[in-house]
Amino acid sequence: MAYDQARGEMVVLTTDMATWTLKNNGWVRQIPAHSPAYHELAFFSMDYDPQRQVCAFFGGESYPQPPGPLSYPDATWEWNGTDWQVFTPGIVPPFAPKFVNVTFSATNQFGCSPQGASSQSYRVQISTDFKSWTDWTNLVMGDVALPLVDGDATNNSHRFFRAVAP
């Protein structure tokens, strides 16, 4: 999911590769001419590129059927507001981080364990509106996922988290 600043809407690409947008309090299913191919995919990333004014979709873990070893697609797709197009970047970004072991305590504290490329630095950011993001903490990935707990979760009706590479 990413906020498309140029068009003022949220863009969601579901795990079955359906594209949805949220604008003016209503979700609309988009029917683009092109889309990333469907496969059992999880933990992919999407973000907005303000220079090119597109939402970029990258990575994930692909679960083959029948079960077998995981694969890690490296295709990058861009959403321009009406269609998806394959994009070939000059540099392939590092493995996208993901949050695992997401928990909510009895006192509504949010907790998770971020995972990403070993030795890669990430900033974990928070937002209440998907528009303004604030650095929450910095971390360097190791071989073991370190738990993070948001002790301020009870002071907010909702908060969103993302991990970004510097």
Residue, then its C-alpha position, 0 to 999 in steps of 0.5 A: m500500500a502506498y499514498d499516491q501524492a500526485r493523485g491524492e489517493m491510496v493505492v493497494l495491490t492485493t496478494d492476488m494482484a488486484t489494484w484498488t484505490l481509496k479516494n474521497n472515502g471510497w475504495v474503487r477496484q481498478i482494471p488496468a491493462h497490465s498488472p504484475a503476474y499472479h503467484e503466491l506472493a507475500f511480504f512485497s513492498m510498495d512506495y511512492d516516488p515523488q520525482r517520477q510521480v508513480c507508486a513502485f511495487f517491488g520484491g516479496e517472497s513467492y510460495p510455489q505450488p506444490p510447496g518447494p523452496l521460496s523464490y524472491p522476485d526482483a521485478t519492479w512495477e510502477w503504477n501511474g494512476t491508470d496502469w502498471q508498467v515494468f520498470t528496470p532500475g539502474i540499481v536493484p534495491p536491497f531486500a525489502p524489510k518485513f515485519v514478523n511476529v506482529t502482536f498486540s498486548a492486553t494493554n494494546q501495545f503494538g509489537c513486531s520483529p523486523q527482518g531484512a538484509s543482514s547488516q542493512s541499516y533501516r529507519v522504522q517510521i510511524s504515521t497516523d495518516f500515510k502522508s506524514w512519516t516520522d522516524w521512530t527508531n533506527l536499526v541494523m539488521g542482524d541474524v536474529a530479528l529484534p523485537l520492537v514495542d510501541g509503548d505509545a500505541t495506547n495514546n493513538s487511535h491508529r498508527f502505521f509503520r514502515a521500514v525504509a533503507p536510508 
